Amino acid sequence: MSSEKFTLLHAAVYFMLIKDGKILLVRRFNTGWQDGKYSLIAGHLERNETVKQAMIREAKEEAGINLNPKDLHIVHTMHRKSKDDLEYIDFFLSCDTWQGKPRITEHDKCDDMQWFSLKNLPEDTLRHIRKAIESYSNKISFSELGFE
């Protein structure tokens, strides 16, 4: 193990919008990364932005819904190494209430948005998203992926 101090870690937020045992997934389109795969409403944190602020921004940008920071809860955290060897800390948030009806608002990045059973996710769900949803369903608050 290296004694060099690690200084580059990426942070992302993901929204687990769950209703009646189903979770809202979006299919990536024309992004240049994992297109055709299902994911969650998500995005990277921007400079000087809190986790909840980032999630509120992404939910509005990607699904046209409004969230109240008081209603948001972190339900899972993942430390992940991507296939291109970048390391991430992923924060998965959820809430019981929101304003507006979820809809695709970034047609240039998403070509499908559907509710799926938490117990029957599509085969083409991103690996880390599947693991996070399964961990959430099993009440596991932290996981690691890609370090094997």
GUPATI-121539 format. One line per 5 residues: number of its first residue (from 1); their letters; for each residue x, y, z of N, C-alpha, C, CB. Coordinates in nm, 2 decimals. Atoms other than C-alpha are relative to their C-alpha. Last residue first. Glycine has a CB too. Layout:
// GUPATI-121539
NUM> A> X:Y:Z:X:Y:Z:X:Y:Z:X:Y:Z; ...
//
This chain:
// GUPATI-121539
148> EFGLE> -0.03:0.14:-0.01:-1.19:-0.67:-0.60:0.12:-0.03:-0.09:-0.12:-0.09:-0.04; -0.13:0.01:-0.06:-1.19:-0.29:-0.56:0.05:-0.15:0.01:0.00:0.06:0.14; -0.10:-0.02:0.10:-1.47:-0.23:-0.81:0.14:-0.01:0.06:-0.01:0.13:-0.06; 0.01:0.07:0.13:-1.75:-0.18:-0.56:0.12:0.03:-0.08:-0.13:0.03:-0.07; -0.12:-0.03:0.08:-1.78:-0.09:-0.19:-0.01:-0.08:-0.13:0.13:-0.03:0.07
143> SFSIK> -0.06:0.10:0.08:-2.10:-0.07:0.01:0.12:0.05:-0.07:-0.10:-0.06:-0.10; -0.13:-0.03:0.06:-2.26:0.13:0.29:0.05:-0.12:-0.08:0.10:0.04:0.11; -0.02:-0.15:0.02:-2.61:0.16:0.44:0.13:0.03:-0.08:-0.01:0.07:0.13; -0.15:-0.02:-0.01:-2.73:-0.20:0.40:0.03:0.14:-0.04:0.08:-0.11:-0.09; -0.03:-0.09:-0.12:-3.11:-0.21:0.47:0.15:0.00:0.03:-0.07:-0.05:0.12
138> NSYSE> -0.05:0.08:-0.11:-3.15:-0.51:0.23:0.04:0.08:0.13:0.11:-0.09:-0.04; 0.11:0.09:-0.03:-3.36:-0.31:-0.01:0.03:-0.09:0.11:-0.03:-0.09:-0.13; 0.11:-0.08:-0.07:-3.10:-0.03:0.01:-0.11:-0.10:0.04:-0.05:0.11:-0.10; -0.04:-0.03:-0.13:-2.82:-0.28:-0.07:-0.11:0.08:0.08:0.13:0.08:0.00; 0.00:0.13:-0.08:-3.01:-0.42:-0.36:0.04:0.03:0.14:0.08:-0.11:-0.07
133> IAKRI> 0.14:0.02:-0.03:-3.07:-0.06:-0.49:-0.02:-0.13:0.08:-0.07:-0.02:-0.14; 0.05:-0.10:-0.09:-2.70:0.02:-0.45:-0.15:-0.03:0.04:0.02:0.14:-0.05; -0.06:0.03:-0.13:-2.58:-0.30:-0.62:-0.06:0.10:0.11:0.15:0.01:0.00; 0.06:0.12:-0.05:-2.81:-0.24:-0.91:0.04:-0.04:0.14:0.03:-0.12:-0.10; 0.13:-0.04:-0.03:-2.69:0.12:-0.95:-0.08:-0.13:0.06:-0.08:0.06:-0.12
128> HRLTD> 0.00:-0.06:-0.13:-2.33:0.00:-0.93:-0.14:0.05:0.04:0.09:0.12:0.00; -0.05:0.09:-0.11:-2.38:-0.25:-1.21:-0.01:0.07:0.14:0.14:-0.05:-0.03; -0.14:-0.01:-0.03:-2.58:-0.02:-1.44:0.03:-0.08:0.12:0.03:0.15:0.02; -0.02:-0.10:-0.10:-2.93:-0.16:-1.52:0.15:0.01:0.03:-0.08:-0.03:0.14; -0.09:-0.10:0.04:-2.95:-0.35:-1.85:0.01:0.12:0.10:-0.03:0.05:-0.14
123> EPLNK> -0.13:0.07:0.01:-3.12:-0.66:-1.70:0.11:0.11:-0.03:0.00:-0.10:-0.11; -0.04:0.04:0.14:-3.41:-0.44:-1.59:0.14:-0.06:-0.01:-0.01:0.12:-0.10; -0.06:-0.11:0.08:-3.48:-0.44:-1.22:0.03:-0.05:-0.14:0.13:0.05:0.07; -0.01:0.05:0.13:-3.73:-0.70:-1.07:0.06:0.11:-0.09:-0.13:-0.05:-0.06; -0.04:0.14:0.00:-3.74:-0.69:-0.69:0.02:-0.05:-0.14:-0.11:-0.08:0.06
118> LSFWQ> -0.13:0.01:-0.07:-3.75:-0.31:-0.66:0.06:-0.14:-0.01:-0.01:0.05:0.14; 0.01:0.06:-0.13:-4.03:-0.32:-0.92:0.14:-0.01:0.06:-0.06:-0.14:-0.01; -0.02:0.15:0.00:-3.97:-0.08:-1.20:-0.01:-0.05:0.14:0.15:-0.03:-0.06; 0.00:0.06:-0.13:-4.11:0.27:-1.27:0.02:-0.15:-0.01:-0.13:0.03:0.08; 0.11:0.09:-0.04:-4.01:0.41:-1.61:0.02:-0.04:0.15:0.01:-0.12:-0.08
113> MDDCK> 0.02:-0.02:-0.15:-3.81:0.69:-1.77:-0.12:-0.09:0.04:-0.02:0.15:0.04; 0.11:0.08:-0.06:-3.68:0.64:-2.13:0.00:0.03:0.15:0.02:-0.15:-0.03; 0.11:0.04:0.09:-3.47:0.83:-2.38:-0.11:-0.09:0.06:0.06:-0.07:-0.12; 0.08:0.10:-0.05:-3.23:1.03:-2.16:-0.11:-0.03:-0.10:-0.06:0.04:0.14; -0.08:0.08:-0.09:-2.94:1.26:-2.24:-0.08:-0.13:0.05:0.05:0.07:0.11
108> DHETI> -0.13:0.03:0.06:-3.07:1.47:-2.53:0.09:-0.09:0.08:0.07:0.14:-0.03; 0.02:0.09:0.10:-3.43:1.45:-2.40:0.13:-0.04:-0.08:-0.10:0.05:-0.10; -0.12:0.00:0.07:-3.33:1.62:-2.08:0.00:-0.10:-0.11:0.13:-0.01:0.09; -0.02:-0.14:0.03:-3.67:1.69:-1.92:0.13:0.03:-0.08:0.00:0.09:0.12; -0.13:-0.03:0.06:-3.79:1.34:-1.90:0.01:0.14:-0.04:0.02:-0.10:-0.13
103> RPKGQ> 0.01:0.01:0.14:-4.09:1.34:-1.66:0.14:0.02:-0.06:-0.10:0.10:-0.06; -0.12:0.03:0.07:-4.15:1.30:-1.29:-0.02:-0.02:-0.15:0.07:-0.12:0.06; 0.00:0.13:0.05:-4.48:1.46:-1.19:0.13:-0.03:-0.07:-0.12:-0.02:-0.09; 0.00:0.02:0.14:-4.45:1.76:-0.97:0.00:-0.14:-0.04:0.13:0.07:-0.06; 0.10:-0.07:0.08:-4.37:1.82:-0.61:0.03:-0.01:-0.14:0.01:0.15:0.04
98> WTDCS> -0.06:-0.09:0.10:-4.19:1.57:-0.39:-0.11:0.07:-0.07:0.09:-0.08:-0.10; 0.09:-0.10:0.07:-4.27:1.35:-0.09:0.08:0.09:-0.10:-0.07:0.09:0.11; 0.13:0.05:0.02:-4.13:1.03:0.06:-0.09:0.10:-0.08:-0.06:-0.03:0.13; 0.09:-0.07:-0.08:-3.76:1.10:0.02:-0.14:-0.05:-0.03:0.00:0.16:-0.03; 0.14:0.03:0.03:-3.45:0.93:-0.11:-0.09:0.09:0.08:-0.03:-0.15:0.04
93> LFFDI> 0.10:-0.07:-0.08:-3.08:0.99:-0.14:-0.14:-0.05:-0.04:0.01:0.15:-0.01; 0.13:0.04:0.05:-2.79:0.77:-0.27:-0.11:0.06:0.10:-0.02:-0.15:-0.01; 0.10:-0.02:-0.11:-2.45:0.93:-0.21:-0.14:-0.03:-0.07:0.00:0.15:0.06; 0.14:-0.02:0.05:-2.17:0.80:-0.43:-0.10:0.01:0.11:-0.04:-0.11:-0.10; 0.09:0.02:-0.11:-1.81:0.84:-0.33:-0.13:0.04:-0.05:0.05:0.09:0.13
88> YELDD> 0.12:-0.08:-0.03:-1.61:0.79:-0.64:-0.05:-0.03:0.14:-0.11:-0.03:-0.10; 0.07:0.04:-0.13:-1.27:0.66:-0.75:-0.11:0.10:0.03:0.10:0.00:0.11; 0.03:-0.11:-0.09:-1.16:0.68:-1.11:-0.07:-0.05:0.12:-0.09:0.11:-0.08; -0.09:-0.01:-0.12:-0.99:0.37:-1.26:-0.02:0.13:0.08:0.14:-0.01:-0.05; -0.11:-0.08:0.05:-1.16:0.39:-1.61:0.09:0.04:0.12:-0.05:0.13:-0.07
83> KSKRH> -0.08:0.08:0.10:-1.38:0.09:-1.51:0.12:0.08:-0.05:-0.08:-0.04:-0.11; 0.06:0.02:0.13:-1.50:0.29:-1.21:0.10:-0.08:-0.09:-0.04:0.14:-0.06; -0.10:-0.03:0.10:-1.38:0.25:-0.85:-0.06:-0.04:-0.13:0.13:-0.09:0.03; 0.00:0.08:0.13:-1.66:0.28:-0.60:0.12:0.04:-0.08:-0.13:0.02:-0.08; -0.14:-0.04:0.05:-1.71:0.39:-0.24:0.02:-0.09:-0.12:0.11:-0.02:0.11
78> MTHVI> -0.09:0.10:0.06:-2.09:0.36:-0.19:0.14:0.07:-0.04:-0.07:-0.05:-0.13; -0.12:-0.06:0.05:-2.33:0.54:0.04:0.09:-0.11:-0.06:0.07:0.08:0.12; -0.11:0.09:0.03:-2.69:0.44:0.10:0.12:0.09:-0.05:-0.04:-0.10:-0.11; 0.05:0.14:-0.03:-3.02:0.59:0.23:0.11:-0.10:-0.03:-0.12:-0.03:-0.08; -0.10:0.08:0.06:-2.91:0.96:0.26:-0.04:-0.15:0.04:0.14:0.03:0.04
73> HLDKP> -0.08:0.08:-0.09:-3.23:1.14:0.35:0.10:-0.09:-0.08:-0.09:-0.10:0.08; -0.10:0.09:0.05:-3.42:1.42:0.18:0.08:-0.07:0.10:0.09:0.07:-0.09; 0.06:0.14:0.03:-3.74:1.56:0.32:0.10:-0.10:-0.04:-0.11:0.02:-0.10; 0.03:0.06:-0.13:-3.57:1.87:0.49:-0.06:-0.14:-0.02:-0.11:0.08:0.07; -0.12:0.06:-0.07:-3.40:1.95:0.16:-0.03:-0.07:0.13:0.10:0.10:0.02
68> NLNIG> -0.03:-0.08:-0.12:-3.74:1.99:-0.01:0.12:-0.06:0.07:-0.13:0.01:0.09; -0.02:0.07:-0.12:-3.76:1.85:-0.36:0.03:0.10:0.11:0.12:-0.10:-0.01; -0.06:-0.08:-0.11:-3.90:1.98:-0.68:0.01:-0.08:0.13:-0.09:0.13:0.02; 0.07:0.00:-0.13:-3.96:1.77:-0.99:0.08:0.08:0.11:-0.01:-0.15:0.06; 0.10:-0.11:-0.02:-3.88:1.84:-1.35:-0.07:-0.01:0.13:-0.09:-0.01:-0.11
63> AEEKA> 0.14:0.06:-0.01:-3.71:1.50:-1.40:-0.10:0.10:0.02:0.00:-0.10:0.11; 0.02:0.13:0.07:-3.35:1.57:-1.51:-0.14:-0.05:-0.01:0.09:-0.10:0.05; -0.06:0.00:0.13:-3.29:1.94:-1.42:-0.04:-0.13:-0.08:0.15:0.01:0.00; 0.07:-0.10:0.08:-3.52:1.95:-1.12:0.04:0.00:-0.15:0.02:0.14:0.06; 0.14:0.05:0.02:-3.40:1.62:-0.98:-0.08:0.10:-0.08:-0.06:-0.01:0.14
58> ERIMA> 0.01:0.10:0.10:-3.04:1.73:-1.05:-0.14:-0.05:-0.02:0.09:-0.12:0.04; -0.02:-0.06:0.14:-3.07:2.06:-0.87:-0.02:-0.11:-0.11:0.15:0.05:0.00; 0.11:-0.08:0.03:-3.23:1.90:-0.56:0.01:0.06:-0.14:-0.02:0.12:0.10; 0.11:0.09:0.03:-2.97:1.63:-0.55:-0.12:0.08:-0.04:-0.03:-0.09:0.12; -0.03:0.07:0.13:-2.68:1.88:-0.58:-0.12:-0.09:-0.04:0.12:-0.09:0.01
53> QKVTE> 0.02:-0.10:0.11:-2.83:2.09:-0.30:0.02:-0.06:-0.14:0.10:0.12:0.02; 0.14:-0.02:0.02:-2.87:1.78:-0.08:-0.03:0.11:-0.11:-0.06:0.04:0.13; 0.06:0.12:0.06:-2.51:1.68:-0.13:-0.14:0.02:-0.03:0.02:-0.12:0.09; 0.02:0.11:-0.09:-2.39:2.03:-0.06:-0.06:-0.12:-0.07:-0.09:0.05:0.12; 0.13:0.05:0.00:-2.25:2.26:-0.33:-0.01:-0.12:0.10:-0.05:-0.05:-0.15
48> NRELH> 0.08:-0.08:-0.10:-1.94:2.47:-0.30:-0.14:-0.04:0.01:0.01:0.14:-0.02; -0.07:-0.07:-0.10:-1.80:2.32:-0.63:-0.09:0.08:0.10:0.11:0.10:-0.06; -0.08:-0.11:0.06:-2.04:2.10:-0.82:0.07:0.07:0.12:-0.10:0.10:-0.07; 0.00:-0.12:-0.08:-2.15:1.76:-0.71:0.08:0.11:-0.06:0.05:-0.03:0.15; -0.12:-0.03:-0.08:-2.18:1.51:-0.99:-0.03:0.13:0.09:0.12:0.03:-0.09
43> GAILS> -0.09:-0.09:0.05:-2.52:1.39:-1.12:0.12:0.02:0.10:-0.07:0.14:-0.03; -0.13:-0.01:-0.06:-2.81:1.16:-1.08:0.09:0.11:-0.06:0.08:-0.13:-0.01; -0.03:-0.14:0.02:-3.16:1.05:-1.16:0.12:0.03:0.08:-0.13:0.09:0.05; 0.09:-0.08:-0.08:-3.12:0.68:-1.14:0.02:0.15:-0.04:0.03:-0.02:0.15; -0.07:-0.06:-0.11:-2.96:0.44:-1.40:-0.11:0.08:0.09:0.11:0.10:-0.04
38> YKGDQ> 0.08:-0.07:-0.09:-3.07:0.22:-1.68:0.08:0.05:0.12:-0.12:-0.09:0.04; 0.01:0.06:-0.13:-2.83:0.14:-1.96:-0.09:0.08:0.09:0.14:-0.02:0.07; 0.09:0.11:0.01:-2.87:0.23:-2.32:-0.02:-0.07:0.13:0.06:-0.10:-0.10; 0.13:-0.02:0.06:-2.57:0.46:-2.31:-0.08:-0.13:-0.02:0.02:0.07:-0.14; 0.10:0.10:-0.04:-2.30:0.35:-2.07:-0.14:0.03:-0.06:-0.01:-0.01:0.15
33> WGTNF> -0.04:0.09:-0.10:-2.09:0.67:-2.13:-0.12:-0.09:0.04:0.05:0.08:0.13; -0.13:0.05:0.02:-2.10:0.88:-2.44:0.05:-0.09:0.11:0.09:0.12:-0.01; -0.08:-0.06:-0.10:-2.41:1.07:-2.32:0.15:-0.03:-0.03:-0.03:-0.04:0.14; -0.08:-0.10:0.06:-2.63:1.00:-2.62:0.09:0.07:0.09:-0.09:0.10:-0.07; 0.01:-0.01:0.14:-2.89:0.82:-2.41:0.09:0.11:-0.05:-0.15:0.03:-0.05
28> RRVLL> -0.10:-0.09:0.06:-2.90:0.69:-2.06:0.00:0.00:-0.15:0.15:-0.04:0.05; -0.09:0.07:0.09:-3.22:0.51:-1.95:0.09:0.11:-0.07:-0.07:-0.08:-0.11; -0.01:-0.07:0.12:-3.39:0.65:-1.64:0.10:-0.07:-0.09:0.04:0.15:0.02; -0.13:0.01:0.06:-3.51:0.46:-1.34:-0.01:0.07:-0.14:0.03:-0.15:-0.03; 0.00:-0.07:0.13:-3.80:0.53:-1.10:0.15:-0.01:-0.06:-0.04:0.15:0.02
23> IKGDK> -0.10:-0.10:0.00:-3.83:0.27:-0.82:0.01:0.06:-0.14:0.14:-0.05:0.04; -0.06:-0.02:0.12:-4.13:0.06:-0.74:0.10:0.11:0.00:-0.10:0.02:-0.11; -0.09:0.11:0.03:-4.25:-0.09:-0.42:0.07:0.01:-0.13:-0.08:-0.13:0.01; 0.08:0.13:0.01:-4.55:0.15:-0.40:0.09:-0.12:-0.04:-0.11:0.01:-0.10; 0.14:-0.02:-0.02:-4.33:0.46:-0.47:-0.07:-0.14:-0.02:-0.07:0.11:-0.09
18> ILMFY> 0.07:0.12:-0.02:-3.96:0.50:-0.47:-0.14:0.02:0.04:0.07:-0.09:0.12; 0.14:-0.04:-0.01:-3.75:0.78:-0.60:-0.08:-0.13:0.00:-0.04:0.10:-0.12; 0.09:0.12:0.00:-3.40:0.67:-0.53:-0.14:0.05:0.03:0.05:-0.10:0.11; 0.13:-0.01:-0.07:-3.20:0.98:-0.63:-0.08:-0.13:-0.02:-0.08:0.12:-0.06; 0.10:0.08:0.07:-2.83:0.96:-0.70:-0.13:0.00:0.08:0.05:-0.15:-0.02
13> VAAHL> 0.12:0.02:-0.07:-2.55:1.20:-0.60:-0.10:-0.08:-0.09:-0.07:0.13:0.05; 0.12:0.00:0.08:-2.19:1.20:-0.72:-0.12:-0.03:0.09:0.00:-0.10:-0.11; 0.12:0.02:-0.08:-1.85:1.27:-0.56:-0.13:0.02:-0.09:-0.01:0.10:0.12; 0.11:-0.06:0.06:-1.51:1.23:-0.73:-0.13:-0.03:0.09:-0.02:-0.05:-0.14; 0.12:0.08:-0.02:-1.20:1.16:-0.52:-0.12:0.07:-0.06:-0.02:-0.04:0.15
8> LTFKE> 0.10:-0.02:0.10:-0.86:1.30:-0.60:-0.11:-0.10:0.01:0.06:-0.01:-0.14; 0.07:-0.14:0.00:-0.63:1.37:-0.31:-0.11:0.01:-0.10:0.11:0.10:-0.02; 0.10:0.00:0.10:-0.48:1.04:-0.19:-0.08:0.13:0.00:-0.09:-0.13:0.01; 0.13:-0.04:-0.04:-0.17:1.09:0.03:-0.09:0.01:-0.13:0.00:0.14:0.06; 0.04:-0.13:0.07:0.12:0.88:-0.08:-0.14:0.04:0.04:0.02:-0.01:-0.15
3> SSM> 0.02:-0.10:-0.11:0.20:0.61:0.17:-0.03:0.13:-0.05:0.13:0.00:0.09; -0.08:-0.12:0.01:0.13:0.34:-0.09:-0.02:0.10:0.12:-0.04:0.08:-0.13; 0.08:-0.12:0.00:0.00:0.00:0.00:0.09:0.12:0.00:-0.09:0.00:0.12
//
